[in-house]
Amino acid sequence: MTPSKLVRPEILALKAYHVADADGMVKLDAMENPYPLPSPLREELAQVLAQVELNRYPEPSGRKLRELIARKMQVPAGMELLLGNGSDDLIQIVSLALARPGAVMMYPSPTFVMYPMNATLTGMKGVGVPLREDFSFDAGRFIERMRAEPPALVFLAYPNNPTGVLYPEEDVVEVIRACPGLVVLDEAYHAFAQKTFMPRLAEFPNLAVVRTVSKLGLAGIRLGYMAGRPEWIREFNKVRQAYNVNVLTQAAALFVLERLDVLEAQAARIRADRSALGEGMRALPGVTVFASQANFFLVRVADADRTYEALKRRRVLVRNLHPALAQCLRINVGTPDENRILLTALREALSSTGSK
């Protein structure tokens, strides 16, 4: 018996999430914080991790870590937290919990690829509502579609990935108020947008906020968290795999998040470098740079495939979004040195591909 006879046809049709080999490259493809922890903190962290009892299961709900996150991230009183193995884990948990037969999951399009992927994995009907040509959010169109196909679940990335656009707060509020189901705001890039709905959680009974520490500089430990009303978190906790956040992740997060100011200072530096990088790319011929409130830029070039390959030959790795976005690349904000290398390589790549 072959897999094609047993695996669901919609799974057979999927492509696995691809991660390019970054060995020896200037890595600007994954929206990571390019700055490591300062050496003294790394040495202290090593001592902390050396004391972790690897022979024991982790505390299943991450109680101490949840308490720390609630304090550091200013989660409103009365709200609860659920931890995940990255925010991807939480997206899957919510999708599984709400995946009644025929249930609709709705999201703008284009957006984070894991939303439609989870709709497929859980058997929900995924409905992508197109953004405007400039990737701005058409709240009226979105609400109209919600009325036609009432969703059990709406995902809004705030700001959006891969476009970097931060939707107007009043548009998001309109969607939350009009939605008959749960609205999950994915605030993965909140440190760079400096905007959040976290303080407004108590205002809306159908709102949850999902975040990750990955973009802050802790991508390697895989930790996400969801904040929401207790009645939502209680049900989602039933879907969570036991011990989904391991002991090393919990220990590392407890140590580093107590020193959140270090990560926030790095985020501020990235925000400042974002402006310079955007100006540098806009000065290049044949490049359209879309405004971004995240730690990356979406750029349009004449030939994304050829430009991507030309950059790779120059040891610079970015994200080629074809065919999801015609002729677009997504480029991380790196260190100043990495940004200079990128600009030089991109100038040469455009010249070699004949972009005007």
C-alpha positions in Angstrom: 0.0 0.0 0.0 1.4 3.4 -1.0 0.9 6.7 0.7 -1.1 8.0 -2.2 -3.8 5.4 -1.4 -4.1 6.4 2.3 -3.0 10.0 2.8 -5.8 12.6 2.4 -5.8 14.1 -1.1 -5.6 17.6 0.3 -2.4 16.7 2.1 -0.9 15.1 -1.0 -1.5 18.4 -2.8 0.3 20.4 -0.2 3.9 21.4 -0.3 5.9 21.2 2.9 7.1 24.5 4.4 10.5 25.1 2.7 13.5 26.4 4.6 16.5 27.2 2.5 20.1 26.1 3.4 21.7 29.2 5.0 25.2 27.8 5.6 27.8 30.5 4.8 25.1 33.0 3.8 24.2 36.5 4.9 20.9 35.3 6.3 18.1 37.8 5.5 15.2 35.4 4.8 13.5 34.5 8.1 12.7 37.8 9.9 15.1 37.0 12.7 16.7 39.4 15.1 20.3 39.5 13.7 21.8 40.3 17.1 22.9 37.6 19.6 22.6 38.1 23.3 25.5 40.0 24.9 28.4 37.7 25.9 27.9 38.1 29.7 24.3 37.1 29.4 25.1 34.1 27.3 27.6 32.9 29.9 25.0 33.4 32.7 22.4 31.6 30.6 24.7 28.7 30.0 25.0 28.3 33.8 21.2 28.4 34.2 20.7 25.8 31.5 23.3 23.5 33.0 21.2 23.2 36.1 18.0 22.1 34.2 16.9 18.6 35.1 16.7 17.1 31.7 15.5 13.8 33.2 12.3 15.4 34.3 9.3 16.5 32.3 8.6 20.2 32.2 5.9 21.8 34.3 3.1 21.2 31.9 1.4 24.6 31.8 4.6 26.7 32.2 3.1 28.5 35.3 6.1 30.5 36.2 6.8 31.6 32.6 3.1 32.5 32.1 3.3 34.7 35.2 6.4 36.4 34.0 5.0 37.0 30.5 1.8 38.4 32.0 3.9 40.9 33.9 6.4 41.8 31.3 4.0 42.0 28.4 1.3 43.8 30.4 -1.4 41.3 29.9 -4.6 42.8 31.3 -6.0 41.5 34.6 -8.5 38.8 34.2 -7.0 37.4 31.0 -5.2 34.0 30.8 -2.2 32.8 28.9 -1.5 29.7 26.9 2.1 28.8 25.9 3.0 27.1 22.6 6.0 25.6 20.8 6.2 28.8 18.8 3.1 30.7 17.6 2.7 28.1 14.9 1.7 25.6 17.6 -0.9 28.0 18.9 -2.3 28.7 15.5 -2.8 24.9 15.0 -4.3 24.6 18.5 -7.0 27.2 17.8 -7.7 25.8 14.3 -8.1 22.3 15.7 -10.4 23.5 18.5 -12.7 25.4 16.1 -12.7 22.9 13.2 -16.3 21.8 13.1 -17.4 20.2 9.8 -17.9 23.1 7.3 -16.4 25.7 9.6 -14.8 28.7 7.8 -11.4 30.2 8.6 -11.0 33.7 7.1 -7.9 35.8 6.6 -6.6 38.5 4.3 -4.6 37.4 1.2 -1.7 37.4 0.9 -0.7 36.6 4.5 1.1 34.2 6.7 1.2 30.8 4.9 0.4 28.9 8.1 -3.2 30.1 8.2 -4.4 28.5 5.0 -2.1 25.5 5.7 -3.9 24.9 9.0 -7.3 25.3 7.4 -6.3 22.5 5.1 -4.8 20.3 7.9 -7.8 20.7 10.1 -10.5 20.4 7.4 -11.7 23.9 7.7 -12.8 26.0 4.7 -10.0 28.5 4.2 -11.2 31.8 2.7 -8.6 34.4 1.7 -10.0 37.9 1.1 -7.7 39.8 -1.3 -5.9 42.9 -0.1 -5.8 46.0 -2.2 -3.1 46.3 -4.9 -0.9 48.3 -2.5 -1.5 45.5 0.2 -3.6 47.8 2.3 -6.6 46.3 4.1 -10.1 46.7 2.7 -12.2 46.3 5.8 -15.5 46.9 4.0 -14.7 44.0 1.6 -13.6 41.8 4.4 -16.8 42.4 6.4 -18.9 41.9 3.4 -17.3 38.5 2.8 -17.8 37.6 6.5 -21.5 38.3 6.1 -21.6 36.0 3.0 -19.6 33.2 4.7 -19.7 33.6 8.5 -16.3 32.5 9.8 -15.7 30.6 13.0 -12.2 31.9 13.0 -10.4 35.0 11.6 -6.7 35.5 11.6 -5.3 39.0 11.2 -1.5 39.4 11.2 -0.8 42.8 12.8 1.4 43.9 11.1 0.9 41.5 8.1 3.5 39.0 6.9 4.8 39.0 4.2 3.8 42.6 3.3 4.8 44.4 6.5 1.6 46.6 6.4 0.0 47.5 9.7 -3.7 47.7 9.3 -5.5 50.8 10.7 -6.7 50.2 14.2 -10.2 51.3 13.4 -10.4 48.8 10.6 -9.4 46.0 12.9 -12.0 47.0 15.4 -14.7 47.0 12.8 -13.8 43.4 11.8 -13.7 42.3 15.5 -17.2 43.8 16.1 -18.7 42.4 12.9 -17.2 38.9 13.3 -19.5 36.1 14.5 -16.5 34.0 15.5 -13.2 34.4 17.1 -10.6 36.9 15.9 -7.0 36.1 16.5 -4.6 39.0 16.1 -1.1 37.6 15.3 1.2 40.2 16.8 4.5 38.5 15.9 6.1 41.8 15.0 4.7 44.0 17.7 8.1 45.0 18.9 8.7 46.7 15.5 5.2 48.1 14.9 4.9 49.5 18.4 1.2 48.9 18.2 -0.9 46.2 20.0 -4.4 45.2 20.9 -3.2 43.6 24.2 -4.7 46.3 26.4 -8.0 46.0 24.7 -8.5 42.3 25.2 -11.2 42.8 27.9 -13.2 45.0 25.5 -14.0 42.3 23.0 -15.4 38.9 24.0 -14.2 37.3 20.7 -10.6 38.5 20.6 -7.4 36.7 21.3 -3.8 37.9 20.8 -1.0 35.6 19.7 2.7 36.5 19.9 6.1 34.9 19.6 9.4 35.6 21.2 11.1 34.6 17.9 11.3 38.0 16.3 12.6 39.5 19.6 15.7 37.5 19.3 14.8 34.1 20.7 13.8 32.2 17.5 15.8 29.2 18.5 13.9 28.4 21.7 10.5 28.2 19.9 8.1 29.9 22.3 4.8 31.5 21.6 2.0 32.7 23.8 -1.7 33.5 23.5 -3.6 35.9 25.7 -7.4 35.8 25.9 -10.4 35.4 28.1 -10.3 32.4 30.4 -13.2 30.7 28.7 -11.3 30.6 25.4 -8.0 29.6 26.9 -9.6 26.8 28.9 -10.9 25.2 25.8 -7.7 25.6 23.8 -5.7 24.1 26.7 -7.6 20.9 26.1 -6.2 20.7 22.6 -2.6 21.5 23.6 -0.2 18.6 23.6 1.1 17.7 27.1 4.5 19.2 27.8 4.5 21.2 24.5 7.1 23.7 25.9 10.3 21.9 26.9 12.4 22.5 30.0 15.2 24.2 28.2 12.8 26.6 26.5 11.1 27.5 29.8 14.4 28.0 31.6 15.9 30.1 28.8 12.7 32.3 28.5 12.5 32.8 32.2 16.1 34.0 32.3 16.0 36.3 29.2 12.6 37.8 29.6 13.6 39.0 33.1 16.1 41.0 31.1 13.6 42.2 28.4 15.2 45.6 28.2 18.2 44.0 26.3 15.8 42.6 23.6 13.8 45.9 23.4 17.0 47.8 22.9 17.9 45.5 20.0 14.4 46.0 18.5 14.8 49.8 18.7 18.1 49.5 16.8 16.4 47.3 14.1 13.6 49.9 13.8 16.3 52.6 13.2 18.2 50.5 10.7 14.9 49.7 8.9 14.6 53.3 7.8 18.1 53.4 6.4 17.7 50.1 4.6 14.4 51.1 3.1 15.9 54.4 1.7 18.8 52.5 0.3 16.7 50.0 -1.6 14.3 52.7 -2.9 17.3 54.4 -4.5 18.0 51.3 -6.6 16.7 51.2 -10.2 13.7 48.9 -10.8 12.9 48.3 -7.2 9.6 49.0 -5.6 9.7 49.0 -1.7 6.5 48.7 0.1 6.1 50.5 3.5 6.7 48.2 6.4 6.1 48.3 10.2 7.8 45.0 10.7 11.5 44.0 10.6 11.5 43.2 6.9 10.6 44.7 3.6 8.5 43.4 0.7 10.2 44.5 -2.5 9.1 44.1 -6.1 11.7 43.7 -8.9 11.4 42.9 -12.6 12.4 39.3 -12.3 12.3 37.9 -8.7 13.6 34.4 -9.6 16.7 35.7 -11.4 17.3 38.4 -8.7 17.0 35.8 -6.0 19.5 33.5 -7.7 21.9 36.3 -8.4 21.8 37.3 -4.7 22.4 33.7 -3.7 25.5 33.6 -5.9 26.7 36.6 -3.9 26.1 34.7 -0.6 23.0 36.7 0.4 19.8 34.8 1.2 16.4 36.5 1.0 12.9 35.0 0.6 11.5 34.4 -2.9 7.8 34.6 -2.5 6.9 33.5 -6.1 4.2 32.4 -6.9 2.4 33.8 -3.8 3.4 37.3 -4.8 4.3 38.2 -8.3 7.9 39.3 -8.7 8.4 40.0 -5.0 11.1 39.3 -2.5 11.0 39.6 1.3 14.2 41.0 2.8 15.0 41.0 6.5 16.5 44.0 8.2 20.0 42.8 9.3 22.9 44.4 11.1 24.3 47.6 9.5 27.1 45.5 7.9 24.6 42.9 6.6 22.5 45.7 5.2 25.4 47.2 3.4 26.3 43.8 1.9 22.7 43.4 0.8 22.5 46.7 -0.9 25.7 46.1 -2.8 24.7 42.6 -3.8 21.2 43.7 -4.8 22.6 46.5 -7.0 24.9 44.0 -8.7 22.1 41.4 -9.0 19.8 43.9 -10.6 22.5 45.0 -13.0 23.2 41.4 -14.0 19.6 40.6 -14.6 19.0 43.7 -16.7 16.6 45.4 -14.4 16.0 49.1 -15.2 
